[in-house]
Amino acid sequence: MGRREREEIKQLESIKSELSAKLQGLKIQKNTIDREINSTNQNINNLISKIEKLKENGSLIVSEHAIIRYIERVLGISIDEISQKILGNEIEKQIETLGNGTYPINDNEFKIVVKDNVVVTIIKE
């Protein structure tokens, strides 16, 4: 065996070692993902069971959408007016400048929480 062949074998062995290490890492990642998949499936199955139990009890659920429509259409409260009370021009400029966060409204009467340009909740202290 000549020098050239020995060098080629050495290079190939080095590549083989790198690929073996990569394969081992991928197997570890796969095991982690498999465990996460199993856990998520279990959580989904638990939720399905809870939903079925609630349905068996005959409990009728009123969606948040239906509640909002009741407020708007039956009680005659304008959702647009509520949105305007939550967001004034002044706060919109602050949100544009500062981004995500919690902002006091009406001299700290309540606070809004903004995430990705969406008011996600209202906090009343």
N, C-alpha and C positions, 0 to 999 in steps of 0.2 A: 504494500500500500504506500502510495507516494504522498508527498507533502500536501499536494493539492487536494487529494481525497480526504486526508486527515482534517484539513481546514474546513472542507465542505461538511464533513461529519460533525465537527465542532459547532458550526453555524446551525446545522439542522437540529442538533441536540439542544442548543440554546433556544431556538424557535419552539421546539417541542416543550421545553420547560415553561416558557412564557404562555403557550397555549394551555398547558395543563393547569397552571395557576389561574388563568382566566376562566377555564372551565369550572374549577373549584369555586371561584367567586360567583359565577353564574348559578351554580347549584345552590349555594347559600342564599342568593337572592330569590331563586325559585321557591325554596322552602319557606322563606319569609313571606313571599307573596301568596303561596298556598295557604299558610296559616291565616293570613289576613282575609283571603277569600272565604275560608271556612268560617271565620269569626263573623264576617259580614253576612254570609248566608244564614248563620244561626240567629243573628239579630233580626234579619228580615223574617225568618220563620217565627220568631217570638212576637214580632209586630203583627204578623198575619193572625197568630193565635189570639192576641189581645183584641184585634179588630173583630174576629169571628165571635168571641165571647160577648163583646159589646152588642153585636148584631143579634145574638141569641137572646139577650136580655130585653130586646125590643126597644131599646133606647133609640129615640129618634134624634138625630144630630142636626143642628142648624149651623150651616157654614158661615164663616166670617163674611163671605160675599153676600149671603142672604141678609145678614144683620146690617151690613152697610146699605144695601138697597132698601131695607125697612126704614132705617134712619133717614135716608134720602127721600124716598117716595111716600111713606106713610106719615112720618113725623114732619116731613117738609123741611128738613135741615139740609142746606146746600153743602155738599162735599167740597165744592170749589171754594166756598167762603172759608171753610175750615182750613183748607190747604193754604189760603192766603193769610190766615191768622198764624199759622205755623211758620210760614216763610214770608217775611217781609223783604223788600228790596235790599235793605241794609244787611240782613243776614246772608242773603245770597252772595253779596260781594265778599263777605268774610269767608264763606265756604269756598268760593272760587279761588281766593288767595291762599287759604290755609289747608283746604282739603279735608280729609277724614278727621272726625273728632266729635266732641260734645260741645254744644253751643247753648248759652243761656238765652232765653227769650223773654221779652216783656219784663225787664228788670228782675230776672231770675224767677219769674212766676213758674216756669218749667224749663226743661232743657230738651234739646233734640240731639239725637245721635245720628251722625251722617257717616255713611260708608259708601265709597265709590259713587258719589254724587246722588245718593238716595237717602232720604230720612228713614232710618230703619226702626226707630222707636222714640217714644216720648218718656221723659223721666220727670216725675212730680215729687219734690222733696218736702 
